[in-house]
Amino acid sequence: MNESAMKETSVRPAGYTALAERFDLDVIPNWHVSMIATGSIRRLKSSAGFVEEVYPAKYWPGDKVGDQLEFALKYDGTNLAILASLFRAISVEDILDYIQSKPIGKYARRAWFLYELLMGRQLPVDDLTKGNYVDLLETDEYYTIVRPRPVRRQRINDNLLGDARFCPTIRRTDALRRFEKADLPARCRKIVSSYSPQLLKRAMSYLYTKETRSSFEIEHIKPSSTRTERFIGLLQLAEKEDFCDKDCLIDLQNRIVDPRFRDTDYRTEQNYVGETVGPQKEKVHFVSPKPEDLDGMMEGLIAAHKRMDTGNVHAVVHAAAVAYGFVFLHPFEDGNGRIHRFLIHNILARRGFTPAGLIFPVSAAMLKNLADYDWSLELFSRPLMTLVEYSLDDQGRMIVQNETARWYRFIDMTPQAEALFRFVEQTIDTELVEELEFLANYDQTKRAIQEIVDMPDRKIDLFIQACLQNNGRLSARRRANHFDFLSDKEVAHMEDAIRSAYGNRVKAGQSGQSSDLLL
């Protein structure tokens, strides 16, 4: 490569990356990284939701803090966590110099508003008296509330999903736009409309149980029958009550955990998620916020929920922001994961995304795609763990030594929203369809069997279950123990009826999760 070509390909950071390097900021990397070439090339590289974009030399914004800040807001997006770190590192003169150089510029106004929001104090700048109001976030790039709060000081429309206590951001990616266009509620209603109300009523009984079992199984817990029924009862209330309130969340936690681990308030001790890898050796996967930061964050989470609830934010985006936000804050000693998944149902049902009276077994989809579910959590926890400084004593008690609140308050939850959309789609197209088809096939099979031999329902259930668990045939042992009164011809005809109704599921040797609930 000649010298001119080498110069053409050399780059330097701009925007958030440049500011983070300049002020030695501890931050979770932004989804978009900007670099400026010394020549005229422009290049974009995208991988796993992260984008590195190289701009021609003419895009270099300048060396001042305000120059790089404006470039970041314009090209890298609005990253509240990085801005919260940056504003603590720069001088007041730096931000004032930028604001006063472009007093009615939209990026300067946005930076001014965000500085005062994130720092909790006003700058010595007079309120604006002219200029149109501008949206804080671009509505074609971010999910925002539809009725923003007008702020006279900067003539800004505050359309954030939350406030300084807790404010997730979710970008309108191509994946999320495709999910919105797919109109999953309409797809679900079309599926449901092809089944009778009687069958749907029977299906609901199992779907509540399936969701409960799956949610506990994700955490490798086998609940007692009492805890199972208690959780089912809560799911049945999901479309009627708003559980995202402090008293309701505490009551919810009390109902779903072992009585010995019920909390009367948010936790007061540092907790974390880890595993023991040896004597007094713990591998830590996730560290929760400090308990002294938790009350404000949870107040902010609940306020953000109410803001999205009335702000017409898409129901799945709303559910992702609140449910994942809850599990990342980890406000209780036990039960956080189950409450996180319950909140998904609560929000989708109350927002009318789920057809009335129907539950999506989302946890079943998560359980079947556990690697994808774990990854949706790790996309926040992994980069977070590179920033949290902590120590563990010989009893496993943790002390977090640095200030961490901003990383939990301001999370880019775009990956989590995309993941939840995938789980909802899989739930509708797979879990829901399979269960409804199973019951419809069962009714067909039952009628066919009754025409061959008019057996009691209990015997028919057992026969169907035994065949589904044995590739469509009744085993000799089951026949000897339970069906010795049937002739060979009757058994053969009944097996044919099952294979005819269940087709490929029998051929593949799949018993169907519903079959064990026929008994």
Secondary structure, DSSP 8 states (H G I E B T S, - for coil): --HHHHHHH-EEEEHHHHHHHHTT------SEEEEEESSS--EEEEETTEEEEEE-GGG---SSHHHHHHHIIIII---HHHHHHHHHHS-HHHHHHHHHHSTT-HHHHHHHHHHHHHHSS--S-----SS--EESS-TTTB---SS-EEETTTTEEE--SSBTTB--B-B--HHHHHHHHH-HHHHHHHHHHTS-HHHHHHHHHHHHHHHHHHHHHHTT----HHHHHHHHHHHHTTTTS---SHHHHHHHHHHHS-GGG--SSS--S--EEEEEEETTEEEEEEE---HHHHHHHHHHHHHHHHHHHHTT--HHHHHHHHHHHHHHH--SSS-HHHHHHHHHHHHHHHTT-S-TT----HHHHHHHTHHHHHHHHHHHHHHHHTT--EEE-TT--EEE-S--HHHHHS-B-HHHHHHHHHHHHHIIIIIIHHHHHHHHHHHHHHHHHHHH----HHHHHHHHHHHHTTTTS--HHHHHHH-TTS-HHHHHHHHHHHHHHHTHHHHTT---GGGGG--
